[in-house]
Amino acid sequence: MRHVYDFHGYPISEDMLLGLGAGVGFIYWHMKGLPPFLGGRANTGRPGEEGLENTAGRRTGVTVECLQTSSTTKADQLLWAAFRKGPVMIRVDMGYLPYLGLPRNYHFGGHVVVVAGYDQETRQVLLADRDEELHPITRDDLVQARGSIFKPFPPRNTLFTFDFSSKRRPSKENVRQAIHETVKGMLQPPITNLGVKGIHKAAACVAKWPKTMNGDELRHACFNAFVFIDSTGGTGGGIFRYMYGRFLKEAAAITGQRRLEAIGDQMQMIGDVWQQVALLFKGSSSPNGSARELSEASALLTDIAEREEDAWMQLHAVI
């Protein structure tokens, strides 16, 4: 999103877009036949949710439209029609992006990139991802990445269009509402798999993984957990807590609530503990991994849940 906003003359940080979109949360989800999922995002567009892209757009005066199709042909037509007006943001399966260097047969369809260019001679598409360089991939790889059917988050050929004709800076009230929504999601989740309760649940479940999975399943589960806490999976590190800490510091300047800066520092430290958990998962994903590392990760997750509850309660008091 930051790439698209920047192209259209709207300088804004990734952190501010994430915060304005009420995009930080926690989920522990384990579907039968799939590895457990530990995620740090919220407002992902599930039923009943506006979706981060639309929420952040609304709070910056930008109209965002999400288009999806099951047809490869139509998806291609929509993409290149939108591309004539500028870079296009799309959802893709990370496993089909060669430049990420992920293990074979690894898939996650919730990743988002920007189609920023196309070389007609080589038929290579240039993608803007989380860094500043452009990544060339073949058009065939792009089709596969967009149309992947791997669960639990198939990309469904999703693309986003943006109308910046009424763009504006976010107001104090916009920022306050965004924080309020995030706090509510963390402290008052509708089910125990989400929010602070979800972190406690993850702590309890992780300790049982060695007893409920075989060796290959366990290594895959641990690698999956590592990816979506660490910056490897696009979280900015610390399962988005580093980014949210920086957002709170920007929010302090907009709202005049200086206490948000201190809570931002607190969130950064929580991110450090999340990174410790990520490294334990990474160690457990190797052939020489041990149950002891998962026991340590479980204990740290309980500690994180307590730290996060305190931080979110402080935010609740401030706003």
C-alpha positions as CSV (number, residue, x, y, z in Angstrom):
1,M,0.0,0.0,0.0
2,R,2.8,2.4,0.9
3,H,4.3,1.9,-2.7
4,V,0.9,2.8,-4.2
5,Y,0.3,5.9,-2.0
6,D,3.8,7.1,-2.7
7,F,3.3,6.8,-6.5
8,H,0.2,8.9,-6.2
9,G,1.9,11.7,-4.3
10,Y,0.7,10.7,-0.8
11,P,3.8,10.3,1.5
12,I,2.8,8.0,4.4
13,S,4.6,5.3,6.4
14,E,3.7,1.6,6.3
15,D,3.3,1.9,10.1
16,M,0.6,4.6,9.8
17,L,-1.3,2.6,7.1
18,L,-1.2,-0.5,9.3
19,G,-2.4,1.5,12.4
20,L,-5.1,3.4,10.6
21,G,-6.4,0.2,9.1
22,A,-6.7,-1.4,12.6
23,G,-4.5,-4.1,11.1
24,V,-2.8,-5.5,14.2
25,G,-4.2,-8.3,16.3
26,F,-3.5,-12.0,17.0
27,I,-5.0,-15.3,15.8
28,Y,-4.1,-18.9,16.6
29,W,-5.8,-21.2,14.1
30,H,-5.4,-24.9,13.4
31,M,-7.4,-26.4,10.6
32,K,-7.4,-30.2,10.2
33,G,-4.7,-31.3,7.7
34,L,-2.9,-27.9,7.8
35,P,-0.1,-26.6,10.1
36,P,-1.1,-24.3,12.9
37,F,-1.2,-20.6,12.0
38,L,0.0,-17.9,14.4
39,G,-0.8,-14.5,12.8
40,G,-0.4,-10.9,14.0
41,R,-2.9,-9.3,11.6
42,A,-6.5,-8.2,12.2
43,N,-9.2,-6.7,10.0
44,T,-8.2,-9.0,7.1
45,G,-11.5,-8.8,5.4
46,R,-13.2,-11.8,6.9
47,P,-17.0,-11.7,7.0
48,G,-18.1,-8.7,9.0
49,E,-14.8,-6.9,8.5
50,E,-14.1,-3.9,6.3
51,G,-10.5,-4.9,5.6
52,L,-7.3,-3.0,6.4
53,E,-7.1,-1.6,2.8
54,N,-10.6,-0.1,2.9
55,T,-10.3,1.1,6.5
56,A,-7.0,2.8,6.0
57,G,-8.3,4.2,2.7
58,R,-11.4,5.6,4.3
59,R,-9.3,7.4,7.0
60,T,-7.1,9.0,4.4
61,G,-9.8,10.0,1.9
62,V,-8.8,7.3,-0.6
63,T,-11.4,5.1,-2.2
64,V,-10.3,1.5,-2.3
65,E,-12.0,-1.3,-4.3
66,C,-11.2,-5.0,-4.0
67,L,-11.8,-7.1,-7.1
68,Q,-11.8,-10.9,-7.2
69,T,-12.4,-13.6,-9.8
70,S,-12.0,-17.3,-10.3
71,S,-11.2,-16.8,-14.0
72,T,-7.5,-16.7,-14.9
73,T,-8.4,-14.9,-18.2
74,K,-10.6,-12.3,-16.5
75,A,-8.0,-11.8,-13.8
76,D,-5.3,-11.1,-16.4
77,Q,-7.6,-8.6,-18.2
78,L,-8.5,-6.8,-14.9
79,L,-4.8,-6.5,-14.0
80,W,-3.5,-5.0,-17.2
81,A,-6.5,-2.7,-17.6
82,A,-5.8,-1.3,-14.1
83,F,-2.0,-1.2,-14.8
84,R,-2.6,1.4,-17.5
85,K,-3.4,3.9,-14.8
86,G,-0.4,3.0,-12.6
87,P,1.0,0.3,-10.3
88,V,-1.5,-2.3,-9.1
89,M,-1.7,-4.0,-5.7
90,I,-2.4,-7.7,-5.9
91,R,-2.6,-10.7,-3.5
92,V,-0.3,-13.6,-4.2
93,D,0.9,-17.0,-2.9
94,M,4.4,-16.4,-1.5
95,G,5.5,-19.9,-2.6
96,Y,5.4,-18.9,-6.3
97,L,7.7,-15.9,-5.8
98,P,11.2,-17.3,-6.7
99,Y,13.0,-14.3,-5.2
100,L,11.8,-15.1,-1.7
101,G,13.7,-18.4,-1.7
102,L,11.1,-20.3,0.4
103,P,11.2,-24.1,0.8
104,R,9.7,-26.2,-1.9
105,N,6.0,-26.8,-1.4
106,Y,5.6,-23.9,1.0
107,H,2.5,-21.8,0.4
108,F,0.8,-18.8,1.8
109,G,-1.7,-16.8,-0.2
110,G,-2.2,-13.8,2.0
111,H,0.9,-12.0,0.7
112,V,0.5,-8.6,-1.1
113,V,2.8,-7.1,-3.7
114,V,2.6,-4.3,-6.3
115,V,2.8,-4.9,-10.1
116,A,5.1,-1.9,-10.9
117,G,6.4,-2.7,-14.4
118,Y,6.4,-5.0,-17.4
119,D,9.2,-5.9,-19.9
120,Q,7.5,-6.9,-23.2
121,E,10.7,-8.4,-24.6
122,T,11.4,-10.8,-21.8
123,R,7.7,-11.1,-20.7
124,Q,8.9,-10.4,-17.1
125,V,6.7,-8.6,-14.6
126,L,8.4,-6.3,-12.1
127,L,7.1,-6.6,-8.6
128,A,7.5,-4.2,-5.7
129,D,7.5,-6.0,-2.4
130,R,8.7,-5.1,1.1
131,D,12.0,-3.6,0.0
132,E,13.0,-0.9,-2.4
133,E,14.3,-3.0,-5.4
134,L,12.0,-4.4,-8.0
135,H,11.8,-8.1,-8.5
136,P,11.4,-9.6,-12.0
137,I,9.3,-12.8,-12.3
138,T,7.8,-14.5,-15.3
139,R,4.2,-13.9,-16.3
140,D,3.5,-17.6,-15.8
141,D,4.8,-17.4,-12.2
142,L,2.6,-14.4,-11.6
143,V,-0.5,-16.3,-12.9
144,Q,0.3,-19.2,-10.6
145,A,0.9,-16.9,-7.6
146,R,-2.4,-15.1,-8.2
147,G,-4.5,-18.2,-8.8
148,S,-3.1,-20.5,-6.2
149,I,-5.7,-22.7,-4.5
150,F,-3.7,-23.7,-1.5
151,K,-5.5,-23.2,1.8
152,P,-6.1,-21.6,4.2
153,F,-5.7,-18.2,2.4
154,P,-5.9,-18.7,-1.4
155,P,-5.3,-15.3,-3.1
156,R,-8.4,-15.6,-5.4
157,N,-6.8,-13.4,-8.1
158,T,-7.5,-10.4,-5.8
159,L,-6.4,-6.9,-6.9
160,F,-7.1,-3.5,-5.4
161,T,-7.8,-0.2,-7.1
162,F,-7.3,3.2,-5.5
163,D,-8.9,6.6,-6.2
164,F,-6.9,9.4,-4.7
165,S,-9.1,12.3,-5.9
166,S,-10.3,13.1,-2.4
167,K,-7.2,12.2,-0.4
168,R,-6.6,14.0,2.9
169,R,-4.5,13.6,6.0
170,P,-5.9,11.5,8.8
171,S,-7.5,13.4,11.7
172,K,-7.0,13.0,15.4
173,E,-10.4,11.3,15.6
174,N,-9.4,8.9,12.8
175,V,-6.3,7.9,14.7
176,R,-8.2,7.6,18.0
177,Q,-10.9,5.4,16.4
178,A,-8.2,3.2,14.8
179,I,-6.5,2.6,18.1
180,H,-9.9,1.9,19.8
181,E,-10.8,-0.8,17.3
182,T,-7.4,-2.5,17.7
183,V,-7.6,-2.4,21.5
184,K,-11.1,-3.9,21.4
185,G,-10.0,-6.7,19.2
186,M,-7.2,-7.6,21.5
187,L,-9.0,-7.3,24.8
188,Q,-12.6,-8.3,23.8
189,P,-12.3,-10.9,21.0
190,P,-15.4,-12.7,19.9
191,I,-13.7,-16.1,20.3
192,T,-10.7,-17.4,22.4
193,N,-8.5,-17.9,19.3
194,L,-8.1,-14.2,18.9
195,G,-6.5,-11.3,20.8
196,V,-4.8,-11.7,24.2
197,K,-6.9,-14.8,24.8
198,G,-5.5,-16.3,21.6
199,I,-1.9,-15.8,22.7
200,H,-2.7,-17.7,25.9
201,K,-4.3,-20.4,23.8
202,A,-1.3,-20.5,21.5
203,A,1.0,-20.9,24.5
204,A,-1.0,-23.9,25.7
205,C,-1.2,-25.5,22.3
206,V,2.4,-25.1,21.3
207,A,3.5,-27.1,24.4
208,K,1.4,-30.0,23.1
209,W,2.7,-30.0,19.5
210,P,5.4,-32.6,20.0
211,K,2.7,-35.1,21.3
212,T,0.2,-34.4,18.5
213,M,2.4,-34.2,15.4
214,N,5.0,-36.5,13.7
215,G,8.5,-35.2,12.9
216,D,7.8,-33.7,9.5
217,E,4.5,-32.1,10.6
218,L,6.2,-30.6,13.6
219,R,9.1,-29.1,11.6
220,H,6.6,-27.6,9.1
221,A,4.5,-26.1,11.9
222,C,7.6,-24.6,13.6
223,F,8.8,-23.1,10.3
224,N,5.4,-21.7,9.6
225,A,5.2,-20.1,13.0
226,F,8.7,-18.6,12.5
227,V,7.8,-17.1,9.1
228,F,4.8,-15.3,10.4
229,I,6.4,-13.8,13.5
230,D,9.7,-12.8,11.8
231,S,10.1,-10.2,9.1
232,T,10.5,-13.1,6.6
233,G,6.7,-13.2,6.3
234,G,6.2,-9.5,5.9
235,T,5.5,-8.5,9.5
236,G,8.4,-6.1,9.9
237,G,9.6,-8.3,12.7
238,G,8.0,-9.1,16.1
239,I,4.7,-10.1,14.4
240,F,3.9,-6.5,13.5
241,R,4.6,-5.2,17.0
242,Y,7.6,-3.2,15.9
243,M,5.5,-1.5,13.2
244,Y,2.7,-0.8,15.7
245,G,5.1,0.7,18.2
246,R,6.3,3.1,15.5
247,F,2.7,3.9,14.6
248,L,1.9,4.8,18.2
249,K,4.8,7.3,18.1
250,E,3.4,8.9,15.0
251,A,-0.1,8.8,16.6
252,A,1.3,10.7,19.6
253,A,2.3,13.6,17.3
254,I,-1.1,13.7,15.6
255,T,-3.3,13.4,18.7
256,G,-1.1,15.3,21.2
257,Q,-1.3,12.3,23.5
258,R,2.3,12.0,24.6
259,R,1.6,8.8,26.6
260,L,1.3,7.0,23.3
261,E,5.1,7.3,22.8
262,A,5.9,5.4,26.0
263,I,3.4,2.7,25.1
264,G,5.0,2.6,21.6
265,D,8.4,1.9,23.4
266,Q,6.6,-0.9,25.4
267,M,5.3,-2.4,22.2
268,Q,8.8,-2.4,20.7
269,M,10.0,-4.4,23.7
270,I,7.2,-6.8,23.3
271,G,8.3,-7.2,19.7
272,D,11.7,-8.2,21.0
273,V,10.2,-11.1,23.0
274,W,8.2,-12.2,19.9
275,Q,11.5,-12.3,18.0
276,Q,12.9,-14.6,20.7
277,V,9.9,-16.9,20.2
278,A,10.5,-16.8,16.4
279,L,14.1,-17.9,16.8
280,L,13.0,-20.8,19.0
281,F,10.5,-21.9,16.4
282,K,13.2,-21.6,13.7
283,G,15.5,-23.8,15.8
284,S,12.7,-26.4,16.3
285,S,12.1,-26.5,12.6
286,S,15.6,-27.9,11.9
287,P,16.3,-31.7,11.9
288,N,18.1,-31.2,15.2
289,G,15.3,-29.2,16.9
290,S,14.0,-30.3,20.3
291,A,10.9,-30.2,22.4
292,R,12.8,-28.1,24.9
293,E,12.8,-25.2,22.5
294,L,9.0,-25.5,22.1
295,S,8.6,-25.5,25.9
296,E,10.6,-22.3,26.1
297,A,8.5,-20.8,23.3
298,S,5.3,-21.7,25.2
299,A,6.6,-20.0,28.4
300,L,7.5,-16.9,26.5
301,L,4.1,-16.8,24.8
302,T,2.5,-16.7,28.2
303,D,4.8,-13.9,29.2
304,I,3.9,-12.0,26.0
305,A,0.2,-12.4,26.7
306,E,0.6,-10.8,30.1
307,R,2.8,-8.0,28.6
308,E,0.3,-7.3,25.8
309,E,-2.7,-7.3,28.1
310,D,-1.0,-4.6,30.1
311,A,0.0,-2.5,27.0
312,W,-3.5,-2.7,25.5
313,M,-5.1,-1.8,28.8
314,Q,-2.9,1.3,28.9
315,L,-3.9,2.2,25.4
316,H,-7.6,1.8,26.4
317,A,-7.1,4.2,29.3
318,V,-5.3,6.8,27.0
319,I,-8.0,6.9,24.3
